[in-house]
C-alpha cells in the first residue's frame, strides 16, 4: 500500500490488489488460524492514560496470544511513540533483541 497522485492531482491510497488477493487465497504468510491462539511471540505496549486498552483487555488478549509480552507506560497516552518515545523505543528494542 502506498500513496500516488490521481489525474486531478489529489493524493490517494494505492493498493496492490493482486498481492492482497493472492494472500487471501493462499494464506501462505498467515500463521494465524482464525479462532485459534497465535503461539508466536508478540508485544503490546499501551499507555496508562489511554482509553483504548485496559487491564481487562489484556486478560482477553492473553487467551488469543499466550506468548504476549505486555508493557504499560503509566503516564503514556494513545500516542506513545511520540509522548513517551524513550520508554517506548526501549521496550521495542528489548523485544526485538529477545526474538
C-alpha positions in Angstrom: 0.0 0.0 0.0 1.3 3.4 -0.8 0.4 6.9 -2.0 0.0 8.1 -5.5 -1.2 11.2 -7.3 -4.5 11.0 -9.2 -5.1 12.5 -12.6 -6.7 15.5 -10.8 -3.6 16.0 -8.7 -5.0 14.7 -5.4 -3.0 12.3 -3.2 -4.8 8.9 -2.8 -4.1 5.4 -1.5 -2.8 2.9 -4.0 -3.4 -0.8 -3.2 -1.6 -3.8 -4.7 -4.9 -5.7 -5.2 -3.2 -8.7 -6.8 -1.0 -9.2 -3.8 -3.9 -8.8 -1.4 -6.0 -11.3 -3.5 -3.1 -13.8 -3.5 -2.6 -13.5 0.2 -6.2 -14.1 1.0 -6.5 -17.1 -1.4 -3.3 -18.8 -0.3 -2.7 -17.5 3.2 0.9 -18.5 2.8 2.2 -15.8 5.1 -0.6 -16.0 7.6 0.3 -18.1 10.7 -2.9 -17.2 12.5 -5.8 -19.5 12.1 -9.0 -17.7 13.0 -10.4 -18.8 16.3 -7.1 -20.4 17.4 -4.4 -18.8 19.5 -1.3 -17.4 17.9 1.6 -19.1 19.6 4.4 -16.8 18.4 5.9 -14.0 20.5 4.2 -10.6 20.3 4.4 -7.3 22.1 1.7 -4.9 23.3 2.7 -1.5 24.7 -0.1 0.7 25.9 -0.5 3.9 27.7 -2.0 4.1 31.2 -3.8 7.3 30.3 -5.3 5.9 27.1 -8.9 4.6 26.8 -8.1 2.2 24.0 -6.6 -0.6 26.2 -7.3 -1.5 29.8 -6.4 -4.4 32.2 -9.5 -6.4 31.2 -8.5 -6.2 27.5 -5.1 -7.6 28.4 -6.6 -10.6 30.0 -8.6 -11.3 26.9 -5.6 -10.8 24.6 -3.6 -13.4 26.6 -6.2 -16.0 25.5 -5.5 -15.5 21.8 -1.8 -14.5 22.2 -0.5 -16.8 25.0 3.1 -15.6 24.5 2.3 -11.9 24.5 4.5 -9.5 26.4 2.5 -6.6 27.8 4.0 -3.3 28.9 2.0 -0.4 30.4 3.6 3.0 30.3 1.7 4.7 33.2 1.9 8.3 32.1 1.5 7.4 28.4 -1.5 8.2 26.3 -2.5 6.7 22.9 0.5 8.3 21.1 3.3 6.5 23.0 5.7 6.7 20.1 5.5 10.5 20.4 4.7 11.3 24.0 6.8 8.5 25.7 9.3 8.0 23.0 12.3 7.0 25.1 10.4 4.3 27.1 8.5 3.1 24.0 11.7 2.6 22.0 13.4 0.9 24.9 10.6 -1.7 25.2 10.5 -2.2 21.4 14.3 -2.7 21.3 14.2 -5.1 24.2 11.6 -7.2 22.5 13.3 -7.2 19.1 16.5 -8.4 20.7 14.7 -11.1 22.6 13.1 -12.6 19.5 
